[in-house]
């Protein structure tokens, strides 16, 4: 699946100034830990009924995709990545449009990379760089930017990885698919 979608993953990584291998690492762990036949077959149906399910390569939640689009437009956001991204990133016209975009591997790759880049930018602006910390970046991706109580997660100087992040770092540092996604 990573080989099959390598063009999109590499393109999205480069667009957001990330290592395509970092994007691939997140996808690898999502599919290793979180994807079953139910996710592939049932979640698209549940999305049509308005549920906030995870879709596509990076298992991006619909509300997360909506958040990404909002924050990429908001010049006052701590997650804003600049005018060039705002102009080049395609925004959805409706919830159904987001669902269709997330089901498309090309677009899904962009949502994954956008989310990772936004997390990196937010932490960098707080004085803590995590761009080279795949374990932390993947942890934050899996945990989500917003905590359950609707508060945005606050960067700190001593972040710790969860199991998702540890596995992403293991993939990133392994030789697996190094020919397709060099470090």
N, C-alpha and C positions, 0 to 999 in steps of 0.2 A: 504494500500500500504506500509506503514511503517512496519507493522507487517509482511507482506509477504516478505519483503526484510531485515528484522532485522538482520539476520545472516551476510549479506554482509556489512551492515552499521556498525555493531559492529566490525567486522573484520577490516574494513578499518580504523575506528577510532583508534582502538588499534595499528594497524600497524604504524600509523603516530603520535602516542602518544597524541591523542585527546580524549576528551569525545565523545563516540558514540552518546550521547544525543545532542551534538553540531552539529554533522553531520545530525542527524535526524531533528533538528530544522530548518536547512537550507532547507532540502528537504520538510518539512512540509509547510514552507512559500512559496517556489517555486510553490508547487502544489496548495496552497491556492490563491495566487495572479497571477501567471503567466502561468498556464497550462490550456489549453482548448482542446477540441477534435481536433482542427486544429493542435495544437502542436504535439499531439500524432500521427495523421494520415498524415498530410501534410508535416511537417518539415523533416521527413526522406526522403521523395521524393525530397524536395528542396535541401537537403544535397547532393544528388546524382548529382545535377546540379551545384554544386560548391558554393552554398550560405552558408554563415556563420551563420547557425541556431543553436538554443539551443536544446539539445537532452537529453533524459533520465531522471532518477530520480532527478538529481540536475540541470537539464536544463543547462548543460555545453555547451558553444559554442565551435564549432569545432576549431576555432583559439585559444581559451583559452586552450583547450586540447593540441594543438600543442605547445603552449607557455610553459605549464607545463612540457611536455616532454623535451623540449629544456633546460629549466632552471634546471631540475633535473639532466641533464647530464653535465651542465656547472659548473665546480668546482670554477670558478671565479664569479659566479652569487651571488647577494645578497639574492637570494631565494634558493640557493643550500642547500639540507637537509642532505648531507653526502653520503659516499660511500655505506653504507648498503642499503639506499633507492635506490640509482642509480642502484645497482645490482639487487634489488628485484622487482622494479617497471617495468612492461612490457612496452616496447616501440613499437610504431606502425611502420609498414613497409611502409604504404602509407596513403593517406587521406581516402581512402575507409576503411582501417583497423581501423582508428580512429573513423569513423562513426559507424562501427560495434561494437567497444568497448563501445562507448557512449550509444548505444542502449541496451547494456547488463547491467542489474542492478548491478551485481557484480563489473564489471569494472568501471561503472559510479560512484559507491560509492567511489572507490579509487581515481578517479579524483577529486571528491568533497573534500575528506579528504586531498589529496595532496595540493590542492589549499588553504584550510584553514590553514594547517600546514606551508605552504610557507609564507603566510601572517603573521602568528604568529611569525615565525622565523625572518622575515624581520623587523618587528616592535621591537621585542626583541633586535635584534642587534643594533637598533638605540637608545636603552635605554628606550623604552616605551613598557611595557608588556600589551598585550590585550588578553592573553590566557583565562582569566576569564571573559572577557567582551564580552559575546555572542552578545550583541547588536552591538558592533563595528565590531567584526569579520564578522558577517552576513552582515552588511552594506558594508564592503569592498568586500565581496564575490559578492554581488549583483551589486555593482558599477563597479567592475572589477579592476584589478591591474593597468592596463594601462588606462590613461585618453584618451579622444578623440583626443588630439593633439600628441599622441604617447609618451608622457612623462609618466614615471612611477609615481604613486602616492607616495608622500613623507610622511612618518610617522610624526606625530606631537604629542605634549604633551596633547592636548585637543581635541581629536576626538569626533565627534557627530554622533549619530545614525540617519539613515533615517527610513522611515516607515517599510521597510523590516527588518531592524535590530531590531526595537522595537517589531515587531511581533515574530521574532525568539526568542528574550529574553523572551517574554511572554510564548511561548510554552515551552522553556527550563525550566522556573521556575514554570510551571503549574504541575498538577498531571496527565495530559493526557499522557497515555502510559508509566507511570513511571515504571510499571511492566516489560516492555520490554527494556526501556532505562533509567536506574536509573541515577541520577545526579552524 
